[in-house]
Structures are given as structure tokens and as C-alpha cells.
Amino acid sequence: MGPSAWDRAMAMQAAGKADDAIAMVRVQQRLHPRDPELMNLMAVLLWGTGRLDEALRQAERATALQPANGSFLNTLGVTLSFMDRLHDAVAAWERATAADPRNPLAWISLAGTLPRVGRSGDGVAAGRRGVELDPGSAAARNALAGALKNAGRMDEAVEAAREAVALAPGDARLRSQLLLYMNYASVPAVELAREHRAFGAACPPARDAARTDPDPGRPLRIGILSGDLKDHSVAFFVDAILDTVPDGSTCVAFSTMVAGKGDAVAARLRGRFAEWVDAWKLTDDALDEAIRARGIDVLVELSGHTSGSRLGALRSAPAPVIVTAIGYPSTTGLPAVGWRMVDSITDPPGSEAHCTERLLRIDPCFLCYRAPEGAPEPVMPPTGAPVTFASFNNAAKVGDECAALWARALAAVPGSRMLMKSASLADPAVRESVAARMAAAGIPAERLELVARTASRVDHLALYSHVHVALDTVPYNGTTTTCEAMWMGVPVVCMLGDRHAARVSASLVAATGHPEWAAGDADGFVATAVRLAGDPDGLARIRAGLRARMASSALMDAHAYGARFHAALRSAWAQRCTGRA
């Protein structure tokens, strides 16, 4: 097979004609049934259509014929990773690096996957090897950035991501990855906003914006674009939105990621939409066309720059109104996204300066929480136990600024200790990094307990029975973790920061009826932690009554939340129809 066949097939796939490319290669395979190059190409083409079992068969046949071919082994590894067989994928890539140690592709792939199997240290090493072999590769720098992020080394991750963008400034996906990482780091809000606008500038429209009948009062066709229409916390918000769809309006799902086999939430959600589009199969141009073809009036985008993001498909405004909500704690930076769902605490007046969207404030809270089923009853720690502060947030959110803040709280409460729980702490490299950061901030090992996993979700929640006070992360707050702590009767000390991501917990505790837990600055954060920790009777009262208070609060009123959400969508639509947008 000559290079032209590969090039033709890839061009057809990029143009949204993957099935035509597959048909072309099948003809070639009938003529050359034992050509491993054709098998390798077919595996790559089959990825894009979601036919992973077929892709795997093709990749395995190619590597059986040429077991030392690093490129074929890399394809096999990618196929296995798409199937979520991560350990098998790593084994294939390690075979590839052994067979062809100077080929950067497998090293780059390893950098992205080793952290997902608890080997972040090895992932960073693989990423550095990929950069060494191909220093001009933006993909190599991006893979290294991902490995550093998973190792909890956020400042280094941001720097590597910046280097990737510098090598390929027109690649919007690289800019998107940088933006996600910057939320974790202590980056000035002005700089964060500037980088988001740079993303938008790198995504100019390629065609005219879509138009539908501009009648402000008619029923709407609403699209939901998300990678989390599955067993994920975002799915609950989708339920609340679907429960309150106004009469006559319809909802279409555009799912950007594949749900795992047996995912009951994904199966249930499929039946709740008027139509379900597997957007993960579509190129950006094809997804743009799919949204237009369905006459979507209002498209609700739930991913921002997180996993499953398809902002590139929205660059030409395939719906007259595009609203971003829930899933990402900052502006998208994309001019085609016209509105963003927030509240007056997360984004007070003046926040518009950091956004490219208009702000739709759905007070009292831009989120709504659903309690986990089977949660144990809240229980206080044993009498006489040392004061235990805790955070069950992702360890990547605990940078130097956060560690220093927590250290001040512990220093102000003699004998207190810090309990951290995060799945990533099962990785030795992450534990080492976190312990070193805590020690440097002034929290020695004897006052620090690191927990990676519990046997079940019930055990995870029961661990709060060892916690007196939860400490939020800065500058990137917790969300589900903040709500879970409160559901288990544990007060959460947080701080009103200078951006949305740094004010989410303040919104959540206020919606529950405890705005006093949100401090205005670091001194107030420490004082609040000390006050709560020093009042055991008060903590016992909070433990006994917080769940009931939370259950009856605005934070858990799904019907009211859904009504506010749809009212905001109608407001945005009316603004568009009357020319005020």
C-alpha cells in the first residue's frame, strides 16, 4: 500500500466520509488480504465509527504479521485504550517502545495512559522521553502536560501545555487543554480571561451562523451537548432540565462521549430525549451540520473545556442561541457561545469583564444537588478524638497556595490533623508529591493522613464520621465534594475568591443556609475554621441537623431549579429574537 492510499483514506475521514474510506480500503484488502499496512489503516478508520471490536481484530492481525512493528503496536494500544482496556494498552505500547525505542508515538501514548493505571511517575518519564525524541511535537508536550497534571504538578503542567500551544498556536484543542489546567493553578484571573479569549480568536467561524424562526413565544427545540450523558454527576442536572421542559418544547441529545457497557443512566436518558445523536462519531463540521439539520433553537453546552468538549464544532454558531452551563468553571472564550449560566455569588456584578458570554444569573444557585442513594446517617467523630480537618477533593486541586492556607488553619488549632482522600493518591508519585507539598507548607507527615480509595461509595461517605470540619480547595473549589460533606453533616469552610471556580463552594453553602462558612479572605478562612473546630457542641448540632436543612433548601429543589433554568433559556431566546443579543 503506497502513502497515497493512506492519505486518501485520512482525507475522506476528515471530510466526514469515514464509511466511504472504509469501503475503499476493503476493496484494497480483497486484492491484498495479507497486507498488514492495510489492516493497520483499517483499524484506524474503524475507531472513528465506534466499531472497536472490528478495529481490534484488524490491529491484532497486523501485529501478528509484524510483531516488532512499533507503528502497528501503537495502533493496537490506541484501540485497546478506546475500549477502556488500559492495562492491555500499556502493555502494547511498552512492546512498541521496546521494538522501536526511538519512535515517539508510543512514548506519547504511554504518557497519556500510565497515570490512569496509577503510574504517574512513569507517565511523566514517558512524556519527557517523547519530548526528547520529538522536541518540535506539540502532541508530545501536551502528553507531558497531561502526565504532570495527573501527578499533581500543576504549575509544571501549565508550563508544558503553554509550550504545546506555542508549537501549534492554531490548534484549538491544545489551547482548550491549557485552559482546563489553568483553572487548577494559581493563575491571575485577568490572565485566565485573556487565555480564554485567545482560544476564541483561534476558532474563527467557517460559515454563517444558523437561523431559525425568530418568534420569541413559540415552543423551542433545545439541544443538550455533553460528554456526560451517562453515570456522571452532570446527568442529574440533565434530569432536572428534562423534568421541567415547557409544554410543546422538545429536547435533542448530542452525546460527545461513549458510555460504558451496562451504563444504566445512559440507557435511561436515551429514552427521555426526542432524539439522540451519537456526536462522538462526528467531525466538528459534521456535528455543526447535525445541529443545524435538526433546527435547534437553543443549544445547551455542558462541557466547556473539560473532557468531552466539542467547542470547535460550535465556532460557526450552529444554533441561534448557545448557552454554556454546569460543567466548566469559567468562560468558554468562544464568541459563538452567547450566554453562560451562573448565579450572583459565583459571578457578582463586574464578573462580565472576565467573560465572553452574557451572564444568565439563576439565583439562588446555578447548581442543584441530588443526594446519593444509601448514604449512611451522619455520625460525629468519637469524643476526645483530635480535631480532624479534611478534603476529599481531587489532589490536583491542592497546589502551594491551598497547602499554605490549610497549614495556617492547622497551626491555629494545636493537635489537629489533616485527612486527604483522592483516588489519585493510590499512585506513589502523587502521594510523594502531595506529602512533599504539605511538608513544605508546614503540615508534617505525622499530622497528615492520605487515603486513596474505600471499598464502596457508602464507605467513602462513612469516612466523614472521622471528620470535624472540611476545608475547601483554592483557587479551584470542590463541587460534588462540598455537597457530599454537607450531606454527611460536616461544615465546609470556603473562601470567596476572584473568579467563578473560586466561589462555587460559597454559592453552595449559602444555598444550604450557611453563608457564614464562606470567608472573604484567607484570614477569615482560618478564623472560621478555628471557630468551628473549637465548638464541639456546635459541630454536634450541625451534624444532627444539616442534612434535613439541606434537603429542604434551594440547593436540592430540582423542580424549582429546572424552572429557573428554562426561564433563563427563554430569556436568552427572547433577547436573540428581539435583536438585543
N, C-alpha and C positions, 0 to 999 in steps of 0.2 A: 504494500500500500504506500503510495507516494504521499508527500506532505500535502499536496493539493486536496486529496480526499479528506484528510483531517480538517484542513482549513474550510473546505466547503461545508462539511458537516457542522463545524462550530459556528460558521456564519448563519447557517439555516436555523440552528438552535437559538442563537442570539436574536434572530428576527421573529421568534415565536413559532417556528416551524419545526419543532423537535420531532414530531411524528414523521414528517417528510424526510428528515435527516436519518431517522432510524430505518425507514423503508429503503432509502438509498444504500445504507450500509448493509442491510440484509441481502440486497442483490449482490453486493460485493462478496459477502460471506458465502453465498451459494456457489460463487465462482472459485472462492479460495477458503474452503471450510476449515483449514488448519492454520490460518494466518493469525498469530497472536496479536499483531497490531490492530487488526480489525476487531478482535474480541475486546481489547482494551478500550478502543474507541466506542464500541457498543455499550460497554459498562458505563462510560462517562455520559453518553447520551441518555441512557435509561435512568440515571439519577434524576435528571430534570423532570421526568414524567412520573416520578414516585414509584417506578417498578423496580424496587430494590432487590427483591428476590431474583429477578432475571439479571439485574446488574451484577449481583454477587456470582451467579453461575458463570457469566462471561469473564469476570475478573479472575475467578478461580481457574478457569480453563487456560487463560493467558499465562498465569503464574505457574501452572503445572507444566506448560510447554517451555517456559523460560524462568526457572525458579530463582535465578540470580539477577533478573532484570529489575533494577531499582524503580523505574517508572511504573512497571506493572504492579509491583508490590505496593507502591504508593497509592495507585488506583484501588487496589484491594483494601488497603487501610481506610481510605476515604469512604468506600462503600460500606464497610463494616461500621464505621463511625456513624453514618447516616442511619444505620439500623440499630443504633444505640448499643452495639456490641463493642464497648470501648476497650476492654482488655484485649480482645482479639485484634482490634485495630492497632493498638500499640504494638502488639507482637509482630504484625505485618510491617509496620514502619521500622521497627528495630531490625527486622530482617533486611529491609531496604537499606538502612544505614550501614549494615554490615557488608552487604553486597556492593554498595556504591557509596562509600563514605563521603565523597566529595559532591554528591548531588544534594542540593539544599532542600529539595521539596519535602523529603521525608522528615528532615530535621524541623522544618517549619510546621509540618503536621503534628509532630510529636510535641512541639512547644504548646500547641493549642489544646492537646488532649491529655497529656500527662498530668496536669493539675486536676483534671476531672476524675482521675483514678487515685488521687491522694499523693501525687508525686510532683508537687510544685517546684521543689528544688531541682529535680531532674528536668522539669519543663523549662525553667529559666536557663539551665545549661544548654538544652537543645536549642532554645531560641538564640542564645549567643552564638552557638555553632552555625546556625542558619545565617545570621548576620555576617559572621566571619567569612562564610563561603560565598555569599552574595551581598556585599555591602551596599549595592545600589538597589536592592529589592525592598520596596515598600511593604510587601507581604511579609518578609522576614522580620522587619522592625515591628510590624503590627502583631505578629505572633509572639514576639518577645514581650511586647507591651501587655498582651493578654496573660502570659505566664507570670509576669511581675505583679499584675493586678490580683491574680488568684493566690499569689504568695503573700498578699497583703502589703506589698511595697508600692504604695500608690504614687508617691512622688516620682519614683523611677518609671513607673508605668506610664504616667502622663508624659514624661520626657521622651520615652521611646515612641509613644503614639504621635507626639509632635514631629519626631524625626520621620516617621512614616508619612505623615501629611506633607512634610517638606519635600519628600522624594516624589510624591504623586499628588500635587495640590489640587488636581481636578477630580480626584476620586472622592465622591461624596460619602461613600461607606467608611472610608478611613477617618474622615472628619467626624462622622457620626460616632465612631468608636471613641475618638478622643474626647468628645463632649460627654459621653457617658462616664468616662474615667474622671473627668474634671469635677464631676459632682462629688466624688469621694474625697478629693484633695482640698486642702485649704487654699483655694484659688480666689482672689478678689472677685466680688460679684460683677464689677464692671468688665473685668477680663472675661469672665464666663459669658456674659451677654455678647461681648464682641466676637468671641469664637463661634457662638451660635449664629450670629449674623453672617459670619464668613461661610458657614455651611450653606446658608440660604443663597449667598452670592454664587456658590459653586454649583447651584441647582437651578439654572435659568429655565424658564418654560420653553417647551419644544413645540407647543401648539396653542391654539386659542383655548381659553377657559370654557368649560361646559356651561350650558344654559338649559334651564327647564322653565316651565310655565311660572312666571313671577306673580302668582296670586298669593297674597300673604295669609289668607284664611283657609286655603284648601288643605285636605289631608296630605301628609308628607310621605315620601319614600325615603326611609332612613337606612343608611348603610353603617354597619359596625365593622371596622377594620382592626383586627387584633391577632396576635400570635398566642393569646392566652384563652381561647375558647375551648377550655379543657379543664382538668383538675388543677386549678390555679386560683389564687385569691381574687384575681380580676374577674373571674367568671361570676362571682356573687354580684358584683356591680351590674354585670350584664343582665342577670336575673331580675334585679330591681328595675332596670330600664325596660325590659320586656314586659314586666308585670303591669306597667303603667303606660303602655303605648296608647295614645289617644285614639278614639274611635275613627276608623277609616284609614289611619296611617298604617304602613307596613314596614317591616324590618328585614333587611337582607344582610347575611353574614359574609364577610370576606376573611377567611381564616388563613393566616400567613405562616403557620407552623403546623407540622403533623402531630396529632395527638397519639399517645402510645396505645398499643393494643389493649383493649378492655377498658379504656377510659370511659367510665360511666357518665361523667359530666359532659364530655364532648358528645356522646351519643344522645344524651337528653337535650342538650342545646340545639342539636341539629333539627330536632322536631319542633323547636319553638320559633324558628325563623320561616318567613315566607319562601326564602331561597337560601341555599348555602353554596358558596363559591370557594373551591379549594385554591385560594390565591397563591399558595406556596408553589404551585405548579407553573405560575405565570411570570413572564418577564415584567419589568416595570412598565414597558409600553403596553403589553397585553393586559396588565391589571388596570391601567388607565382606561383602556378601551372597554374592559368588562364593567367598570363602574359607570361609564357614560352610557353603555348599551342598556343598562338597567334603569336609566332615568333617575339616578339617586339625587335627591334634592339636598339632603344634609348627610354628610359623611362624618361619623364619629370615629376618630383615630385614637386608639388606646395604648399605643406602644412608645411613641416618641422616639428616642434614640436607644431604647432597650432592645433586648432580644426579640426578634420578630418584626423589627421596624421595616416599613416599606415607604418611608417618606419620599424616596426617589420616585416612586410611582405617582406621587401627588404634586409634583413640581409644576404641572400644567393645569392644576385645578380641575380634576375630572368631575367634580360636583360643585354646584354654585356656592354651597356653604360647607366648609370643612372646619370641624371643631376637634381640638385635641383635649383629652381628659384622662384623669386617673393614673395612668401607668408611668408617667415620666415627670420628675420634679422640677422642670424648668421649661422655658420657651423652646419651641422646635427650631426657631430661626428661619423657617421656610415661609416666604411671603404668601404662598398659596394657602397656607393654613391661617384662616382668618380670625378664629376665636379660640380661647383657652378657658377651661372650666376650673375655677379656683374659689376661694372664699376670702372674706375681708381680713382674716388673720394670716393666712398663708401669703396673701398678696394685698397688703393695705394700699391705700391711695399713694401714688408715687411709684408703685412697682411697674407701671407701664413702661417706664424708662428702660427696663431690662427685658422687655418682651417685644416680639414682632407681631404678636396677636393682640386683638382686643380681648379684654378680660370679662368673662361672664362669672360674676360672683354669686354662688348659690348658697348663701348663708342659711343656717349657721355653720355648716361644714361641707366641704366639697367631696367628702367620702361618707360611706355608710358601712358599718361593720356587722358581720354575721358571726355569732359565737360558734366555736367548734362543737360538734356533737360529742357527747360523752365526757365533757370536761369534768375533772374531779372538783369537789367543793373546795373553796378557799380555806387554807389552814395556815395559822401563824407558825413561825419557827418556834422551837422549844424555848421555854422560859430560861433565861440565863445564857442563851447562845450569843456569841459575838455578833454585833451588827454586821449584816451582810448586804452590801450593795451588789447590784448585778446588772448585766446587759446580755440579752440573748440575741443581739443583732449580728449581722454578718461581720466577721472580723475585719474585712476590708474597709469597713467604715471607721475603724479605730486607728486614726493616724496620731501624729505627735500632738496636735492641738487637743484632740479628745483625751489622750492619755494624760496630758498635763492637767486638764480640767478635773478628771476623775481623781488624780493624785491629790489635788487640793482638798477634795471632799473627804478622802480617806485620812489625810493628815489632820483634818479638823475633827475627826471622830476617832480618838485613840482606841486601838484594839480592833478596829473594823477591818473587814476584808472585802475583796472583790471577786465575784464569781462571773466568769465569762463563758457563754455557751454559743458555739457556732460550729456547723458541720465541717467547715474548713479546718478546724483545729485538730481534726484527725490526721492531718498532713504534718509530718515532723517539721518541715520547713516553715510552715505557717506558725506552729507553736513556738518555734525558736524565735521567729521574727517578732511575734506578739510579746513574748516574755521579755525579750531584749528592750522593746519599746516601753513596756511598763516599768521595767527596772530603771531605765534612763530617766523616766518621768518621776520616779520616786516611789514606785509600788514594788517592793521586793517580792521574790518568789514565795516566801512564807506567808504573804498576805494575798496571794493570787491563786485562784483555782480555775483551771481551764478544763471545760467539758466539751467534748465533740458531739457525741450522739447519745440518745437514750433509746431504749428498746422500742418505744412506741410514742405516738403523739400524746397519749394520756400521761405517760411517764415524763415527757417533755414539759407538759403543763404542771404536773405534780412537783417538778423541781422548784417551782416558785414557793413551795412550802418552806424552803430554806432561805428565802429572800425577804429582807425587811423593806428595802427601797430599791427601785430600779433607776438607773442612771441612763439617760438618753445619749445617743451619739451625736457629735458635732463634727463638721458642719452638715452632714447628711443624716437626718433623723431616721428613726425607725418609723414604721407604719403598722404593719400587722403585729410586730413585736410589742409596740406600745399598747395596742389594743388587747393583746393576749395578757400582758402583765396586769392591766387593769381588770380584765375579766377574772383573773385569779386573785383579785383583791389587793394588788400591790400598787402603791402610788408610783408615778413616773415623774422624775424631776427632769425638766427640759428647759430650753432657752429660746428666746425669741431672737433669731439670727437675722441676717441681712438679705436673705433670699428664700424662695419657696421651700427648697429642700431643708432649710434650717428652721422652718416654722411649722412643719407638718404636725409634729407632736403637740405643739402649743394649741393648734386647732382641735386636735383630738381630745386633749384633756379638758379644754374649755367646753366642747360639745357634751362632755360627760358631766359637767358641772363643777370642775375643779380648775378654774383658770389660775388659781394661786400656785399651782405646781409649775407654771411656766415663768421663769425668771427673765428679767430684762437684760441681764449681763452675767458675766462669769462670777462676780461676787455674789449676785443674787442666787445663782445656781448653787453655789457652795452653801450659802446661808439656808436655802430651802432644804437641801439635803441634810444639813445638821439639825434643823428644826424637826423634820420628820423623824430622823433617826433617834432623836433624844426624847421622843414622846411615845413610849411603848403602849400606853393606854389609847392614845390617838390612833396609832397604827392598828391596834386591835379593832377599834371601831370602824376604821376604813376597810379592814379585811372583812368584817362582818356585813357591811352594807354596800360596798362599791358595786358588786355585781347587779344587785337589784336596781340601784340608781342608774347604772349604765344601761340596763335593759329597757328602762323607761325613758331614756334620753334621746335627743335628736340624733345621736351617733348611730342608733340602731333602729330608727324608724324608716324601714325600707320603702314603705308606700309614700311617705312624705318626701323622701329623698328622690324617688323616681319622678314624682310630680314636679319637683323643683328642676330636675334635670331636663324634662321635656319642655317645661316652660322656658328654660334658657335656650333650648334649641329653637323653639318657636320665635323667641325674641331675635335670635341671630337671623333666622329666615326672614322675618318681617323687615329687619334692617336692610337685608340684601334686596328684598323686593321693592322697598321704597327708596332705594338709592342712597341710604345713609351709611352703608358699609364701604 
